Amino acid sequence: MKLIIASNNAHKIREIKQILKGKFDPILSLREAGIDHETIEDGMTFIENARKKAKEIAVLSGCPALADDSGICVDALDGAPGVFSARFSGGHGNDEDNNDLLLEKLDGVTDRGAHYTCAMVVAYPDGHTVECEGYLYGSIGYERIGTGGFGYDPLFFPEGSARTLAEYTEDEKNAISHRGNALATLLTLLEAEE
């Protein structure tokens, strides 16, 4: 069964394809499916944004669509940047500026607890959805470390780890990540529906 990933984020697409390979065939990004569509992410929760994206693409494509919305929630910032993670510094997807702003806001703060959240939704053309969330708990460091990953990975230390996510291999990250956890739950839910 064909699946459209409601994203053009190369990092996300690679992670999702790696984890879901064998479950759907083919798995296509919006670009690969020839779909030029941008969903306005105006939800107040990760699940609202993911649901909206997935439903729009399922209707446009006529086949199942998977969307995620994810971000980092920092305890000392009352859960911010949360759903605004990708556009925390104003623009969309500027990792450097977003990381700079997070470090600035946490200057002098010792409680640096945080977690990544990933909401995952598969929507079908008939309107039916399968939804879940995954989490990865840890803390924010004081400087960027590592060159892998994307987003806030160079600042994020998973619980019990002396390495940031940017120091993990792709396989190591997928095994523990919020997206990996959400996809594992999603697979279980999809299999229960078969």
NORTA-V607668 format. One record per pair of residues at least 4 apart in sequence whose C-alpha atoms are under 7 Angstrom apart, sorted by the first residue. I is the first residue (numbers start at 1). J is the second residue. Records with the same first field share a line. If there is no record, write none. Layout:
I=J / J
This chain:
1=24 / 25
2=24 / 25 / 26 / 27 / 63
3=24 / 26 / 27 / 28 / 63 / 64 / 65 / 66
4=27 / 28 / 29 / 30 / 64 / 65 / 66
5=28 / 29 / 30 / 65 / 66 / 67
6=29 / 30 / 53 / 54 / 57 / 65 / 66 / 67
7=29 / 30
8=29 / 30 / 31
9=13
10=14
11=15
12=16
13=17 / 29
14=18
15=19
16=20
17=21 / 27
20=24
28=32 / 33
29=33
30=34 / 35 / 36
31=35 / 36
39=53
41=49
42=49
43=48 / 49
44=48 / 83
45=49 / 83
46=50 / 69 / 70 / 83 / 119
47=51 / 69 / 119
48=52
49=53 / 69
50=54 / 67 / 68 / 69 / 119 / 120 / 121
51=55 / 121
52=56
53=57 / 67
54=58 / 65 / 66 / 67 / 121 / 122 / 123
55=59 / 123 / 127
56=60
57=61 / 65
58=62 / 63 / 64 / 65 / 123 / 124 / 125
59=125
62=125
63=124 / 125
64=122 / 123 / 124 / 125
65=122 / 123 / 124
66=121 / 122 / 123
67=120 / 121 / 122
68=118 / 119 / 120 / 121
69=118 / 119 / 120
70=83 / 117 / 118 / 119
71=82 / 83 / 85 / 116 / 117 / 118
72=81 / 82 / 85 / 114 / 115 / 116 / 117
73=79 / 80 / 81 / 82 / 114 / 115 / 116
74=78 / 79 / 80 / 113 / 114 / 115
75=79 / 112 / 113 / 114
76=111 / 112
81=85 / 88
84=88
86=92 / 93
87=91 / 92 / 93
88=98
89=97 / 98 / 101
94=98
95=99 / 151
96=100
97=101
98=102
99=103 / 152
100=104
101=105
102=106
103=107 / 142
112=139 / 140
113=138 / 139 / 140
114=137 / 138 / 139 / 140
115=135 / 136 / 137 / 138
116=135 / 136 / 137 / 178
117=133 / 134 / 135 / 136 / 178
118=133 / 134 / 135 / 178 / 179 / 182
119=132 / 133 / 134 / 182
120=131 / 132 / 133 / 182
121=129 / 130 / 131 / 132
122=129 / 130 / 131
123=127 / 128 / 129 / 130
124=128 / 129
132=182 / 185 / 186
133=182
134=178 / 179 / 181 / 182
135=178 / 181
136=158 / 177 / 178
137=158 / 159
138=156 / 157 / 158 / 159
139=156 / 157 / 158
140=155 / 156 / 157
141=155 / 156 / 157
143=155
144=154 / 155
145=154 / 155 / 164 / 166
146=154 / 164 / 166 / 167
147=166 / 167
148=166 / 167 / 168
149=153 / 165 / 166
152=156
153=164 / 165 / 166
154=164 / 165 / 166
155=164
156=164 / 165
157=161 / 162 / 163 / 164 / 165
158=164
163=167
165=173
168=172 / 173
169=173
170=174
171=175
172=176
173=177
174=180
175=180
176=180 / 181
177=181
178=182
179=183
180=184
181=185
182=186
183=187
184=188
185=189
186=190
187=191
188=192
189=193
190=194
